[in-house]
Amino acid sequence: SFCLCVQILDGQLRDKYNEVQQRVDSKAKAVVDAKKRAESLREEAKELLKDAQNKLKRLAELEKNYEENQRRLEGKARQLDGLEDKMRDILKDINKQIQIYNTCQ
């Protein structure tokens, strides 16, 4: 009777131990999986940050180029204004010469 009780208790204890062991294994696996997922997310975040930094750098370069081109364009516009003024002066001179030529005939 005593032996039977010990065997029953031993069996119940073994069952409980196995149940607890399974829970521990399951929790440990969940922790490992969560750690892997966190590491993966961290790597992904690092890549996204690097990508964003590269895009910001590229944007800054484009902005600088745009400003340089804008300055160049303004310079060309001033140059064109000067050429138009010269052209008007030349046309005036030509018209004067035509008038002089016409009065001489």
Secondary structure, 3 states (H helix, E strand, C coil): CHHHHHHHHHHHHHHHHHHHHHHHHHHHHHHHHHHHHHHHHHHHHHHHHHHHHHHHHHHHHHHHHHHHHHHHHHHHHHHHHHHHHHHHHHHHHHHHHHHHHHHHC
